[in-house]
Amino acid sequence: MEITKVTTIPQKWMEKSHAMKYFGLDERKPYFQSLLKEFKNSEFADGYLSPTYKVVLIDIDMFEEFLRNREERKFR
């Protein structure tokens, strides 16, 4: 007998500290900060939200796309 149905919803936005852990950069905070600075001042800026002074939200899919784009450009 099934009581409830659980629907898994992929997480679109993450708080900055959680995104650092998600991408394995929690030990490299200064590097992550520099990536975020580049991210929010690029064509991917729509993936960066700062609704309050202390809260920064990052669109995980856009940040991954930003990293892949950055990887493609690194040897140009």
C-alpha positions in Angstrom: 0.0 0.0 0.0 1.4 3.4 -1.1 0.6 6.2 1.3 2.3 9.1 -0.5 4.1 9.7 -3.7 7.5 11.4 -3.5 8.6 13.5 -6.4 12.3 14.4 -6.6 12.9 17.9 -7.7 16.5 18.8 -8.7 17.9 21.8 -6.8 18.4 24.8 -9.1 19.8 27.4 -6.6 22.3 26.9 -3.8 23.6 29.1 -1.2 27.3 30.0 -1.7 28.7 27.8 1.0 26.7 24.8 -0.3 27.8 25.5 -3.8 31.5 25.5 -2.7 31.0 22.0 -1.2 29.0 20.8 -4.3 31.9 21.7 -6.6 34.5 20.4 -4.2 36.0 23.8 -3.5 35.2 24.2 0.2 39.0 24.0 1.0 39.8 26.8 -1.6 37.5 29.7 -0.5 39.7 32.5 -2.1 39.7 30.7 -5.4 36.0 30.1 -5.3 35.5 33.8 -4.5 37.5 34.8 -7.5 35.4 32.4 -9.7 32.2 34.0 -8.3 33.5 37.5 -9.1 34.2 36.5 -12.7 30.8 34.6 -12.8 28.7 37.5 -11.7 30.4 40.0 -14.1 30.1 37.7 -17.2 27.4 36.7 -19.6 26.3 34.2 -16.8 25.4 37.0 -14.4 21.7 35.9 -14.3 22.9 32.9 -12.3 24.0 35.0 -9.4 21.5 36.4 -6.9 22.2 38.4 -3.8 18.8 39.0 -2.2 20.3 40.3 1.1 23.7 41.5 2.2 24.7 38.1 3.6 22.8 35.7 1.3 24.3 34.7 -2.1 22.4 32.2 -4.3 24.0 30.5 -7.3 22.3 28.8 -10.1 24.1 25.5 -10.1 23.5 24.6 -13.8 24.7 28.1 -15.0 27.8 27.9 -12.7 28.7 24.6 -14.2 28.2 26.0 -17.7 30.4 28.9 -16.8 33.1 26.5 -15.6 32.9 24.5 -18.8 33.1 27.7 -20.9 36.1 28.9 -18.8 37.8 25.5 -19.4 37.3 25.8 -23.2 38.9 29.3 -23.2 41.8 28.5 -20.9 44.4 27.9 -23.6 43.4 30.5 -26.1 
